[in-house]
């Protein structure tokens, strides 16, 4: 239980540290502008992330390597057969998505820049 709480705390800290959409690198000269992307991935053998400390460690490693390229994994959708995922990322560029995918040894298929359309916006 302590490991789970520790992992959740670390994930929350990383999310808070990486959720800004515009972050200054140097005063008013170079800004990193974050865009949102939908990333389609194929896993022919199926994706298996265990629901235990091993799976938690795997996800934390992905998050950590993504940070090297200013990439934030927001969340993913996994098909029922676990052979395809649709992942939402915030990143400065499509190239950053590909770079972090290679570092994590995770396949990167289609990468599409997207924006949010929320039906509750109209209330």
N, C-alpha and C positions, 0 to 999 in steps of 0.2 A: 504494500500500500504506500509506503514511504517513497519508493521508486516512482510510482505512478504520480503522486503529488509533486515530486521533484521534477519529473518530466513535463507535467502540465504547466508548472510554474515557469520552467525554462522556455517552453513554447510560447506562453503568454508574453514573457519578456521580449522574446525575439519578434513577435508580432507587433508589439507596441513600438519597438525600435525601428521597424521597417515599414510601417503603414503610411508614411507620409508620401504624398504624390509629387511633391516638389521639395527638393532638399538642396541647400546651398553647399557646394563643395569649397568654394572660395568666395569671398565677399562680392556679390552682385555680378561676377564675371562668368563663372561656369556653374550652371544649375543642371541638376539631373532631373529631367522631366520624365515622370513615370507614365507609362501607358498600360492599358489592360489588354491581355491577350487570352484567347482560347487556344489551348494546345491539345491536339488529338494525338494519342499514342496507341500503338499496336503492341500487344503482348501475345504472340502466337501460342505460347505455352500457358498463358494465363498469368495474371498478377496475383502473387500471394504475399501479403504483408501480414505476418502473424500478429494477433491481438495479445501481445505480451511485451516484456521488456526488450526483446530482440527487435520487434516491430517498432517500438518507440525509439530505440537507438537508431534504427535505419532511417526513420523520418527526421530525427534530429540531425543526422549526418547530411541528408539532402538539404535541409533548411540552412545549415551552416555553410555548405559549399555554394548554395545559391547566393548567399550574402556577399560572397567574393565578387560577384558580378552585378550587385544591386538588384537581384531578382527575388521576388517574394511569391511563394506558393500560397495562394489564397485558399483554395480547396479543389477537390477533384470529384468527378462522377465516374463510377466504375460500372460497366455493363454487367448484366446478370452472369454471363459466362466468363467474366473477368479477363476477356481478351482485348478489351479496348477501354481507354480512359479518356475523359474530356476534362482538362484541367484549366483552372483560371489562375493566371499569374499577373502580377504587376512587375513591369521591367522597363528599363530605359529604351530597349530596342528588341527587335526579333532576333538579332544576332546574339544578344545577351542570353536569350532563352536557349538557343542552340549551344552556346558555350557552356552554360551550366548543365545542360542535358548531357553533354560529353563528359564533363567532370564527374557527374553522378552515374555515368554509364546507364542512362535511361533513354530509351528511344524517343525521338522527336519527329512526329509526322507533320501534319498541317499546323501552321501557326497563323492565326487570324487576329488582327487587331479588332477589338470590340468595345462597345460602350454599354452601359447599364440602361435598360428600359424596365422600370419598376411600375407595376400597375397601381401601386399605392401613392405614386407621385401626384395623381390627379385628384386626390381627396382634398 
